Amino acid sequence: VGGVRVVKGSETHDILAPMVISSAGVYNTFQTLLPKELSAKSYYTDIARTLKPGVASMNVFLGLDISNEELEVRKQNVWAFTTADSDKAAMDYFNLSAEGAMDAPVPLLFISFPSTKDPEWDNHPGRKGKSTAAIVTLANWDWFKAWKDKGVKKRGDEYDELKKSIGDQMIEQTCKLFPQIRDKIDYQEIGSPVTNNHYIAAPHGEIYGLDHSRERFDAEMVAKLRPETDIPGLYLTGQDILTCGFTGALFAGVLTAQACLGRNVMYDLISLHKKVLKQNKKLE
């Protein structure tokens, strides 16, 4: 690999580089972005065929006509389950048909109020007396994949009904947990697995890349999923080479920097942290 090719409108631009770092994930990198004759030579292509994708997701974003103070919530995330046996509840939910999911309680919700965590929120005049909420749950890609090639706002009434039904259920369950927001919803946006596929190129509507299965975390597989690939000049970063979420992606960046620079970047960061703390102590 000696660079990337970027298409803008009818123009194509080649950007040459001695190293290319892909954070697009194993599936996109080896099944879409690389030339087939090159990806066919890599064991990562076999990994992409072998390992399952993570579970797809539904996302709801709310604009609330209530201030952060009036919300009276802690600045933390909430995981809400409908039953103590969350594994069984999730599997039963995933095994429903799309029609069945439209009328079913959502077995788990991730709920957050991002505005409460933003120290600059109140400094924006348009945000006075306002706040936001984000709700996420897991979903079955099979419920939505029939619309993956349809354009935005052009997926039809059946798709809109399915997305809205599940999204409304997520909102209703959240309102039961946080009744102070029920009559304060000014704006809502519901995203489906197809939304993830369209906007962030998640092939199966997933938000966590490769499935976090036993097969993925087998010792041999962990050794293979590393920043430096078997294609000279190509490196990977992001959650597919470590683990999911913000922290996984963050530390994957450190690992990739180490591989590219050939030095212990983690040690550099720890040393820098100690140096900054020492300097700050002198200023006190």
Buried (B, 14 or more C-beta within 10 A) or exposed (E): BEBEEEEEEEEEEEEEEEBBBBBBBBBBBBBEBBEEEEBEEBEBBEBBEEBEBBBBBBBBBBBBBBBBEBBEBEEEEBEBEBEEEEEEBBEBBBEBEBEEBBEBEBBBBBBBBBBBEBEEBBEEEEBEEBBBBBBBBBBBBBBBBBBBEEEEEEBEEEBBEBBBBBBBBBBEBBBEEBEEBEEBBEEBEBBBBBBBBBEEEBBBBBBBBBBBEEEBEEEEBEEBBBBBBEBEEBBBBBBBBBBBEEEBBEBBBBBBBBBBEEEEBEEBEEEEEEEEEEEEEEEE
